[in-house]
């Protein structure tokens, strides 16, 4: 019986040693997982920051392009207005030319009569 107890104690000591070794391996694995998690989180944060910066850059470029297009639209509208005024002026000049031709014709008839 004593021999069995001694063997049982020895077996428990071996089991304790194996369990201690397993515990150490699990702690090392836990540390590795925590380190990898930290690296992943850091890369994730860096990617978010890079995307945020890229988004800001794109928004700035979009706003600049929008402003340029607005300026071009304003210029086109101003030119359209100028063209409308010029067309009106040309129409008035043509009407004046017709009236002047008519007046000249009337004067010529009057002079010749």
C-alpha positions, 0 to 999 in steps of 0.5 A: 500500500505504501509502495502504491502511494509512493508510486502515486505521489511520483506520478502526481509529481510527474503530472505536476511537472507536465502541467507546469510545462503546459502552463508555461507553453500556454503563457508563452502562446498567450504572450505571442497572441497578445503581441500579434493582437497589438501589432494587428491593432497598430496596423489597423489604426495606421490603415484607418489614419491613412484612409482618413488622410486619403479621404481628406485629400480627395475631399480637398481635390473635389472641392478645388475641382468643384470651385474651378467648375463653378468659375468656368460656369460663371465665366460661361454665363457672363459670356452668354450674357455678353453675347446676348447683349451683342446680338441685341446691339447688332439687331439694333444696328441692322434696324438703324442701317435699314432706316438709314437706307430708307431715309437715303432712298427717300432723300434721293427721290426728293433730290431727284424730283 
